[in-house]
Amino acid sequence: SRGDYYCKAKRMGKQLFTTTQSDATTIHVSDLPIPTLKLLSPWSEVFKNEDMGFSCEVSSPEWTFTWLRDQTTLQNDSQ
């Protein structure tokens, strides 16, 4: 969860030793972007062995994509 995180240490033995609190590290939590699938041709129906093109986009940079058909991962050149 989002917030400031700290740590402290203690050692028990004949005597209890406790450290001071560490510097804080702030964690920011964001929702994952939702990908958008776009059909690159104006037709949603094609003939067998005909090529189709898709694009997948998200609202932030540096994402890579995996293509699936019926929950099966496709190769980049799959039909």
C-alpha positions in Angstrom: 0.0 0.0 0.0 1.0 3.6 -0.5 2.8 5.4 2.4 6.0 6.0 4.1 8.0 3.0 5.2 10.6 2.8 8.0 12.5 0.1 9.8 14.0 -0.4 13.3 16.1 -3.2 14.6 16.5 -4.8 18.0 18.8 -7.4 19.4 18.0 -9.3 22.5 20.5 -11.0 24.7 21.7 -10.1 28.2 20.7 -6.6 27.3 18.1 -5.3 24.8 19.4 -3.0 22.1 17.1 -1.0 19.9 18.2 1.2 17.0 16.7 4.5 16.0 14.2 4.6 13.1 15.6 4.6 9.6 15.0 7.3 7.0 11.7 6.9 5.2 11.1 5.5 1.8 7.9 6.6 0.2 5.9 4.1 -1.9 3.5 5.3 -4.6 0.9 2.9 -5.8 -0.8 3.4 -9.2 -3.4 1.4 -11.0 -2.2 -0.6 -13.9 -3.1 0.9 -17.3 -5.8 -0.9 -19.2 -4.7 -2.0 -22.7 -6.8 -1.1 -25.8 -7.0 -3.4 -28.7 -7.6 -1.8 -32.1 -8.4 -3.5 -35.4 -6.3 -1.9 -38.1 -8.7 -2.8 -41.0 -12.2 -1.5 -41.4 -13.5 -5.1 -41.6 -14.2 -7.3 -38.6 -14.7 -10.4 -40.8 -12.1 -11.8 -43.1 -11.7 -14.8 -45.4 -9.5 -17.8 -44.4 -5.7 -17.1 -44.9 -6.4 -13.3 -45.2 -4.2 -11.0 -43.2 -5.5 -9.0 -40.3 -3.8 -6.2 -38.3 -4.2 -5.2 -34.7 -2.5 -2.7 -32.4 -2.4 -2.7 -28.7 -1.9 0.5 -26.8 -1.6 1.7 -23.2 -1.5 5.2 -21.8 2.1 5.1 -20.6 5.4 4.3 -22.3 7.8 1.3 -22.1 5.3 -1.5 -22.1 5.7 -4.6 -24.2 2.9 -6.8 -25.4 2.0 -10.4 -25.6 -0.6 -11.5 -28.2 -3.1 -14.2 -27.4 -5.9 -15.9 -29.2 -8.4 -18.0 -27.0 -5.9 -17.7 -24.1 -3.1 -19.2 -26.2 0.1 -17.1 -26.7 0.7 -16.3 -30.4 4.0 -15.9 -32.2 4.5 -12.4 -33.7 3.9 -13.8 -37.2 1.0 -16.2 -36.3 -2.1 -16.3 -38.4 
